[in-house]
């Protein structure tokens, strides 16, 4: 418990704002969906923060449900030392409310006010946030809006991550409250895939934490612009500016860390927030890095990306990015980005091993900014011996082909990776399970159900029950 308070009987000022238990309520902040009050819990004798849904949203059943989901999501993390604790959830006079731990130190945005922070303090704050995010990702929870304003400070200057209000449960069967192509977040901290309208993942949260770290060390965000739209576009196509160039006290080694943390391709980022902070600490303290970039797992059907225990050999080529990332970047309004995505062709190269470069252009619907994104893919011909690195890249490609509805291509691509992945499964390296799922999904869509069920059973045997596996099995049942 962060704040000790002598047990006492407060003067109760009964109002219609909150239940009588929460007395002396006074507004202290406003969030995206409601106002936050500081109140006295008359039963437990402590100060609490109470988030109350605004009247204009209370009549919207979908928003009411989302507001309650915020509490349930955050409550799953309650008890973690660096996550704001949820005490109570209820409804008063037709308006849902959430009672939370009150942290008196404000937030990092208020504390730093655009100034660079001392190195050790930066590492401490980032370490606390990283612990919280890694714990959330292990439960399949994605925050989606990591920024200084959501990193609160307790009375000892420790950080607690707040406002999982636009978080989602990655394996939620309803798919969350967010419509396809709409991103919730804040422009200055949006990962490129979020700005393009793709769903947020754990890697998106790590990108946001990377931006926070860059800002703490330099006093400015890496892609600050005069408008939110321009800043979001810069996240998509501009290289990471040198942090050491903005703060002469930083070693050039720090720039290499941020190039990974803020990589355009989510697969090229650090696998966990803890690895990012560890690499940054090594760079700041002038030590040879003790961590390295580990390959991220395929986006389907995994929900969390734990620390890899059996890392494959170091890659000599960039990660494959499927050639399907053409998007239309739409206007940002209040931190919302909408994108309409189209997919391109993805054919293997005829050369032994090539890097095909294709330029995809997206033009904003507001203003005149044109965003150009260059996508690089790595192709492996069937005649090559498939290494573990190649198998990981091929599995990522097959996952993307499945999303595009290209069942035959996905099946052909994934089959080439199977042998190299046999016997590699661990909690930290799940590609064997992903490959079995991809095979089963493609075969089910092609009507080859007897084979499909064998692969789906294998995937479930490795990684446990998954909603996506059930859906693929149901596809076969519907064909009977």
C-alpha positions as CSV (number, residue, x, y, z in Angstrom):
1,X,0.0,0.0,0.0
2,X,1.7,3.2,-1.2
3,X,-0.1,5.7,1.0
4,X,-0.6,5.2,4.7
5,X,-3.3,7.2,6.3
6,X,-4.5,7.4,9.9
7,X,-8.0,6.0,10.3
8,X,-10.5,8.8,10.9
9,X,-14.1,9.7,10.3
10,X,-14.2,12.3,7.6
11,X,-16.8,15.0,7.4
12,X,-19.3,13.5,4.9
13,X,-20.6,15.9,2.3
14,X,-23.4,13.9,0.6
15,X,-24.0,14.7,-3.0
16,X,-25.5,13.0,-6.0
17,X,-22.1,12.7,-7.7
18,X,-20.9,9.6,-5.9
19,X,-22.2,7.2,-3.3
20,X,-22.2,8.5,0.2
21,X,-19.2,6.3,1.1
22,X,-17.0,8.5,-1.1
23,X,-17.2,11.9,0.5
24,X,-15.8,15.3,-0.1
25,X,-15.5,14.6,-3.9
26,X,-13.6,17.3,-5.8
27,X,-12.6,17.1,-9.5
28,X,-8.9,16.8,-10.1
29,X,-8.6,15.7,-13.7
30,X,-10.5,14.8,-16.9
31,X,-10.0,11.7,-19.0
32,X,-11.3,10.8,-22.4
33,X,-14.6,9.4,-21.1
34,X,-15.2,11.2,-17.8
35,X,-14.0,13.2,-14.9
36,X,-11.7,12.0,-12.1
37,X,-12.5,13.0,-8.5
38,X,-10.4,12.9,-5.3
39,X,-12.6,11.6,-2.5
40,X,-12.4,10.3,1.0
41,X,-13.3,6.6,1.5
42,X,-15.3,6.9,4.7
43,X,-15.3,3.2,5.4
44,X,-11.5,2.6,5.0
45,X,-10.3,6.1,5.9
46,X,-8.2,6.7,2.9
47,X,-8.1,9.0,-0.1
48,X,-9.1,7.5,-3.4
49,X,-9.4,8.6,-7.0
50,X,-12.8,8.0,-8.6
51,X,-13.4,8.0,-12.3
52,X,-17.0,8.8,-13.2
53,X,-18.4,8.4,-16.7
54,X,-19.7,11.6,-18.2
55,X,-23.5,12.1,-18.6
56,X,-23.2,12.4,-22.3
57,X,-21.7,8.9,-22.5
58,X,-23.8,7.2,-19.7
59,X,-26.8,6.7,-22.1
60,X,-24.7,4.9,-24.6
61,X,-24.8,1.2,-23.7
62,X,-21.7,0.4,-25.8
63,X,-19.6,3.1,-24.0
64,X,-21.0,2.0,-20.6
65,X,-19.8,-1.5,-21.3
66,X,-16.4,-0.3,-22.4
67,X,-16.1,1.8,-19.3
68,X,-16.8,-1.2,-17.1
69,X,-14.4,-3.3,-19.2
70,X,-11.7,-0.7,-18.4
71,X,-12.1,-1.6,-14.7
72,X,-12.1,-5.3,-15.2
73,X,-9.0,-5.1,-17.4
74,X,-7.1,-3.0,-14.9
75,X,-8.3,-5.1,-12.0
76,X,-6.6,-8.2,-13.5
77,X,-3.3,-6.3,-12.9
78,X,-4.2,-5.0,-9.4
79,X,-1.6,-6.0,-6.9
80,X,1.3,-5.3,-9.3
81,X,3.6,-2.7,-7.6
82,X,3.7,-0.6,-10.7
83,X,0.1,-0.6,-11.8
84,X,-2.6,1.6,-10.4
85,X,-4.8,-0.5,-8.1
86,X,-8.6,-0.8,-8.7
87,X,-10.5,-0.8,-5.4
88,X,-14.2,-0.8,-6.4
89,X,-16.5,-0.7,-9.4
90,X,-20.1,0.3,-9.4
91,X,-22.9,2.5,-10.7
92,X,-24.5,5.6,-9.0
93,X,-27.5,7.5,-10.3
94,X,-27.2,5.7,-13.7
95,X,-23.5,6.5,-14.1
96,X,-20.7,3.9,-13.8
97,X,-17.7,4.7,-11.6
98,X,-14.3,3.2,-10.9
99,X,-12.6,3.7,-7.6
100,X,-8.8,3.6,-7.8
101,X,-5.7,4.1,-5.8
102,X,-4.8,7.8,-5.4
103,X,-1.2,8.7,-6.2
104,X,-0.2,12.1,-5.0
105,X,2.9,12.7,-7.2
106,X,1.1,13.7,-10.4
107,X,2.4,12.2,-13.7
108,X,5.6,12.3,-15.7
109,X,4.2,14.8,-18.2
110,X,3.6,17.3,-15.3
111,X,6.9,16.5,-13.6
112,X,9.2,16.8,-16.6
113,X,7.5,19.7,-18.5
114,X,9.6,19.2,-21.6
115,X,12.9,19.0,-19.8
116,X,15.5,16.2,-20.0
117,X,15.7,14.0,-16.9
118,X,18.8,12.7,-15.2
119,X,20.0,9.4,-16.6
120,X,19.5,7.2,-13.4
121,X,16.0,8.7,-12.8
122,X,15.1,8.0,-16.4
123,X,16.1,4.3,-16.0
124,X,14.3,3.9,-12.8
125,X,11.0,5.3,-14.2
126,X,11.3,3.3,-17.4
127,X,12.1,0.2,-15.4
128,X,8.9,0.5,-13.3
129,X,6.8,1.1,-16.4
130,X,8.5,-1.8,-18.2
131,X,7.7,-4.2,-15.3
132,X,4.0,-3.2,-15.5
133,X,3.8,-3.5,-19.3
134,X,5.5,-6.9,-19.4
135,X,3.2,-8.2,-16.7
136,X,0.2,-6.9,-18.7
137,X,1.4,-8.5,-21.9
138,X,1.9,-11.9,-20.2
139,X,-1.9,-11.7,-19.4
140,X,-2.7,-10.7,-23.0
141,X,-3.5,-7.1,-22.1
142,X,-2.4,-4.4,-24.4
143,X,-2.4,-0.8,-23.1
144,X,-2.5,1.1,-26.4
145,X,-1.8,4.5,-25.0
146,X,1.6,4.5,-23.3
147,X,2.6,8.1,-22.6
148,X,4.0,10.3,-19.8
149,X,0.5,11.4,-18.7
150,X,-0.4,7.8,-18.0
151,X,2.6,7.1,-15.9
152,X,1.7,8.3,-12.4
153,X,4.0,9.0,-9.5
154,X,3.5,7.9,-5.9
155,X,4.9,9.6,-2.8
156,X,8.3,7.9,-3.3
157,X,8.5,8.9,-6.9
158,X,7.8,5.4,-8.1
159,X,5.9,5.0,-11.3
160,X,2.5,3.2,-11.7
161,X,0.9,2.7,-15.1
162,X,-2.6,4.1,-15.2
163,X,-5.6,4.4,-17.6
164,X,-6.1,1.1,-19.2
165,X,-9.3,2.7,-20.4
166,X,-8.5,2.1,-24.1
167,X,-6.7,-1.2,-23.5
168,X,-8.1,-4.4,-24.9
169,X,-7.9,-8.0,-24.0
170,X,-6.0,-9.5,-26.9
171,X,-8.0,-12.7,-26.9
172,X,-11.4,-11.1,-26.2
173,X,-13.9,-13.0,-28.4
174,X,-15.9,-9.8,-29.1
175,X,-12.8,-8.3,-30.7
176,X,-13.0,-5.3,-28.4
177,X,-15.0,-2.1,-28.8
178,X,-12.8,-0.6,-31.5
179,X,-13.9,-0.8,-35.1
180,X,-11.6,-2.1,-37.7
181,X,-9.3,0.6,-39.1
182,X,-9.7,2.9,-36.1
183,X,-6.9,3.4,-33.6
184,X,-7.1,4.8,-30.1
185,X,-4.0,6.4,-28.9
186,X,-2.1,9.7,-28.8
187,X,-0.4,10.9,-31.9
188,X,3.0,11.7,-30.4
189,X,3.4,8.1,-29.1
190,X,1.7,6.1,-31.8
191,X,3.5,3.1,-33.2
192,X,3.6,3.1,-37.1
193,X,1.2,0.2,-37.3
194,X,-1.3,2.0,-35.1
195,X,-1.0,5.1,-37.3
196,X,-1.7,2.9,-40.3
197,X,-4.8,1.5,-38.7
198,X,-3.5,-1.9,-37.8
199,X,-4.4,-3.4,-34.4
200,X,-2.2,-2.6,-31.5
201,X,-0.1,-5.3,-30.0
202,X,2.5,-5.7,-27.2
203,X,5.1,-4.4,-29.7
204,X,3.0,-1.2,-30.0
205,X,3.2,-0.6,-26.3
206,X,7.0,-1.1,-26.4
207,X,7.2,1.5,-29.2
208,X,5.3,4.0,-27.0
209,X,7.6,3.3,-24.1
210,X,10.5,3.9,-26.4
211,X,9.1,7.3,-27.3
212,X,8.7,8.0,-23.6
213,X,12.3,7.1,-23.0
214,X,13.5,9.2,-25.8
215,X,11.6,12.2,-24.5
216,X,12.9,11.7,-20.9
217,X,16.5,11.7,-22.1
218,X,16.3,14.5,-24.7
219,X,13.4,16.7,-23.5
220,X,11.4,16.2,-26.8
221,X,9.6,13.5,-28.6
222,X,11.5,12.1,-31.6
223,X,8.9,13.2,-34.2
224,X,7.4,16.4,-32.8
225,X,5.6,18.4,-35.4
226,X,3.2,21.3,-35.6
227,X,0.2,19.1,-35.9
228,X,-0.9,15.7,-34.7
229,X,-1.5,14.5,-38.3
230,X,2.0,15.4,-39.3
231,X,3.5,13.8,-36.2
232,X,1.6,10.5,-36.8
233,X,2.8,10.5,-40.4
234,X,6.4,11.0,-39.3
235,X,6.2,7.9,-37.1
236,X,5.3,5.9,-40.3
237,X,8.1,7.0,-42.7
238,X,10.8,9.1,-41.1
239,X,14.0,7.6,-39.6
240,X,14.6,7.9,-35.9
241,X,16.5,11.1,-35.2
242,X,19.7,10.9,-33.2
243,X,19.1,11.2,-29.4
244,X,22.8,11.9,-28.9
245,X,22.5,14.7,-31.4
246,X,19.8,16.4,-29.2
247,X,21.5,15.7,-25.9
248,X,25.3,15.8,-26.0
249,X,25.6,13.9,-22.8
250,X,24.3,10.7,-24.5
251,X,26.6,8.1,-26.1
252,X,26.0,7.3,-29.8
253,X,25.3,3.7,-28.5
254,X,22.0,5.1,-27.2
255,X,21.0,5.9,-30.8
256,X,21.3,2.2,-31.7
257,X,19.0,1.3,-28.9
258,X,16.3,3.7,-30.0
259,X,16.6,2.6,-33.6
260,X,15.5,-0.9,-32.4
261,X,12.9,0.4,-29.9
262,X,11.3,2.6,-32.5
263,X,11.7,0.3,-35.5
264,X,9.0,0.7,-38.1
265,X,8.5,-3.1,-38.2
266,X,7.2,-4.5,-34.9
267,X,9.2,-7.7,-35.4
268,X,12.5,-5.7,-35.2
269,X,11.8,-4.2,-31.8
270,X,12.8,-5.6,-28.4
271,X,10.6,-8.5,-27.4
272,X,9.9,-7.2,-24.0
273,X,10.0,-3.8,-22.3
274,X,12.6,-5.1,-19.8
275,X,15.0,-6.0,-22.6
276,X,14.7,-2.4,-23.9
277,X,15.4,-0.9,-20.6
278,X,18.3,-3.2,-20.0
279,X,19.9,-2.3,-23.4
280,X,19.4,1.4,-22.7
281,X,21.0,1.0,-19.3
282,X,24.0,-0.7,-20.9
283,X,24.3,2.1,-23.5
284,X,24.0,4.9,-21.0
285,X,26.6,3.3,-18.7
286,X,29.0,2.5,-21.4
287,X,28.9,-1.3,-21.1
288,X,28.8,-3.8,-23.9
289,X,25.2,-4.7,-24.4
290,X,24.1,-7.8,-22.4
291,X,20.8,-8.1,-24.3
292,X,20.1,-8.4,-28.0
293,X,17.0,-8.1,-30.2
294,X,15.2,-11.4,-30.2
295,X,12.7,-12.3,-32.9
296,X,9.1,-11.6,-32.0
297,X,6.4,-14.3,-32.4
298,X,3.8,-14.3,-35.1
299,X,0.8,-12.1,-34.4
300,X,-1.6,-15.1,-34.7
301,X,-2.7,-16.7,-32.6
302,X,-0.5,-15.6,-29.7
303,X,-1.7,-12.9,-27.3
304,X,1.4,-12.3,-25.2
305,X,5.1,-12.3,-26.1
306,X,7.1,-13.6,-23.1
307,X,10.9,-13.5,-22.8
308,X,12.3,-16.0,-25.3
309,X,14.2,-18.9,-23.6
310,X,15.5,-20.6,-26.7
311,X,16.6,-17.8,-29.0
312,X,17.4,-18.8,-32.6
313,X,20.7,-17.8,-34.2
314,X,21.3,-14.1,-34.8
315,X,19.6,-13.0,-38.1
316,X,21.8,-11.8,-40.9
317,X,18.9,-10.4,-42.9
318,X,16.1,-8.0,-42.0
319,X,12.8,-9.5,-40.9
320,X,10.3,-10.2,-43.6
321,X,7.4,-7.8,-43.9
322,X,4.6,-9.1,-46.1
323,X,3.8,-6.9,-49.1
324,X,0.3,-6.1,-48.0
325,X,0.9,-2.8,-46.1
326,X,-0.7,-0.2,-48.3
327,X,-2.8,2.1,-46.2
328,X,-4.7,5.4,-46.4
329,X,-3.8,7.6,-43.4
330,X,-6.8,9.6,-42.3
331,X,-7.2,12.7,-40.2
332,X,-6.4,12.6,-36.5
333,X,-9.1,14.1,-34.2
334,X,-8.4,14.1,-30.5
335,X,-5.8,11.4,-30.8
336,X,-7.9,9.1,-33.1
337,X,-6.4,7.8,-36.4
338,X,-8.5,6.0,-39.0
339,X,-6.9,4.1,-41.8
340,X,-8.3,2.2,-44.7
341,X,-6.0,-0.6,-45.7
342,X,-5.5,-2.4,-48.9
343,X,-3.2,-5.4,-49.6
344,X,-0.7,-5.9,-52.3
345,X,0.7,-8.9,-54.0
346,X,3.3,-11.2,-52.3
347,X,5.2,-13.6,-54.6
348,X,8.4,-15.4,-53.8
349,X,11.5,-14.1,-55.5
350,X,13.1,-16.3,-58.3
351,X,16.6,-15.5,-57.1
352,X,18.4,-17.6,-54.4
353,X,17.7,-15.0,-51.8
354,X,16.7,-11.5,-52.6
355,X,15.4,-8.3,-51.0
356,X,12.5,-6.9,-52.9
357,X,11.8,-3.2,-52.4
358,X,8.4,-1.9,-53.1
359,X,7.2,1.7,-52.4
360,X,3.7,2.1,-51.2
361,X,2.1,5.5,-50.9
362,X,-0.7,6.7,-48.6
363,X,-2.2,10.2,-48.9
364,X,-4.1,11.8,-46.0
365,X,-7.7,12.8,-46.4
366,X,-7.0,16.1,-44.7
367,X,-4.2,18.4,-45.7
368,X,-1.6,17.8,-48.4
369,X,1.0,15.6,-46.7
370,X,1.9,12.5,-48.7
371,X,3.3,9.6,-46.6
372,X,5.5,7.2,-48.5
373,X,6.4,3.9,-46.8
374,X,9.1,1.6,-48.2
375,X,8.6,-2.1,-47.4
376,X,11.3,-4.7,-47.7
377,X,10.7,-8.4,-47.8
378,X,13.0,-11.4,-47.7
379,X,12.2,-14.4,-50.0
380,X,13.5,-17.9,-49.6
381,X,13.2,-20.3,-52.6
382,X,12.0,-23.9,-52.1
383,X,15.4,-25.1,-53.1
384,X,17.1,-23.5,-50.2
385,X,17.6,-25.4,-46.9
386,X,15.3,-23.6,-44.5
387,X,17.1,-22.4,-41.4
388,X,15.3,-21.6,-38.1
389,X,15.5,-17.9,-39.0
390,X,14.0,-18.6,-42.4
391,X,11.2,-20.7,-40.8
392,X,10.3,-17.8,-38.5
393,X,10.1,-15.4,-41.4
394,X,8.1,-17.8,-43.5
395,X,5.6,-18.3,-40.6
396,X,5.2,-14.6,-40.3
397,X,4.6,-14.4,-44.1
398,X,2.0,-17.3,-43.9
399,X,0.2,-15.5,-41.0
400,X,-0.1,-12.4,-43.2
401,X,-1.3,-14.4,-46.2
402,X,-4.0,-16.0,-44.0
403,X,-5.2,-12.5,-43.0
404,X,-5.4,-11.7,-46.7
405,X,-7.5,-14.8,-47.4
406,X,-4.8,-16.4,-49.6
407,X,-5.2,-19.9,-48.4
408,X,-3.2,-21.8,-51.0
409,X,-0.3,-19.3,-50.8
410,X,-0.3,-19.5,-47.0
411,X,-0.4,-23.3,-47.0
412,X,2.5,-23.5,-49.5
413,X,4.6,-20.9,-47.5
414,X,4.0,-22.5,-44.1
415,X,4.7,-26.0,-45.3
416,X,8.3,-25.0,-46.1
417,X,8.9,-24.0,-42.5
418,X,7.5,-27.0,-40.7
419,X,10.6,-29.2,-40.5
420,X,12.9,-26.5,-39.2
421,X,10.4,-25.7,-36.4
422,X,9.9,-29.3,-35.2
423,X,10.8,-29.7,-31.5
424,X,11.5,-26.0,-30.9
425,X,8.4,-25.1,-28.9
426,X,8.8,-23.4,-25.5
427,X,6.8,-20.8,-23.6
428,X,9.2,-18.2,-24.9
429,X,9.4,-19.4,-28.5
430,X,6.0,-20.6,-29.8
431,X,6.5,-20.6,-33.5
432,X,6.0,-24.4,-33.8
433,X,2.5,-23.9,-32.4
434,X,1.8,-20.9,-34.7
435,X,3.0,-22.9,-37.7
436,X,0.6,-25.8,-36.8
437,X,-2.3,-23.3,-36.5
438,X,-1.5,-21.7,-39.8
439,X,-1.5,-25.1,-41.5
440,X,-4.8,-26.1,-39.9
441,X,-6.4,-22.8,-40.7
442,X,-5.4,-22.9,-44.4
443,X,-6.4,-26.5,-44.8
444,X,-9.8,-25.8,-43.1
445,X,-10.5,-22.9,-45.4
446,X,-9.6,-25.2,-48.4
447,X,-12.1,-27.9,-47.2
448,X,-9.3,-30.4,-46.3
449,X,-10.7,-30.9,-42.9
450,X,-9.2,-34.3,-41.9
451,X,-5.7,-32.9,-42.3
452,X,-6.7,-29.5,-40.8
453,X,-7.9,-31.1,-37.6
454,X,-4.6,-32.9,-37.1
455,X,-2.7,-29.6,-37.3
456,X,-5.2,-27.8,-35.1
457,X,-5.0,-30.5,-32.5
458,X,-1.2,-30.2,-32.5
459,X,-1.3,-26.4,-32.1
460,X,-3.7,-26.8,-29.1
461,X,-1.5,-29.5,-27.6
462,X,1.5,-27.2,-27.7
463,X,0.0,-23.9,-26.5
464,X,-3.3,-24.7,-24.9
465,X,-6.8,-23.7,-25.8
466,X,-7.2,-20.8,-28.2
467,X,-10.3,-19.1,-29.6
468,X,-8.7,-19.0,-33.1
469,X,-8.3,-22.8,-33.0
470,X,-12.0,-23.2,-32.1
471,X,-13.0,-21.0,-35.0
472,X,-10.9,-22.9,-37.5
473,X,-12.5,-26.2,-36.2
474,X,-15.9,-24.6,-36.6
475,X,-15.1,-23.9,-40.2
476,X,-14.8,-27.6,-40.8
477,X,-18.0,-28.3,-38.9
478,X,-19.9,-25.8,-41.1
479,X,-18.7,-27.6,-44.2
480,X,-20.0,-31.0,-43.0
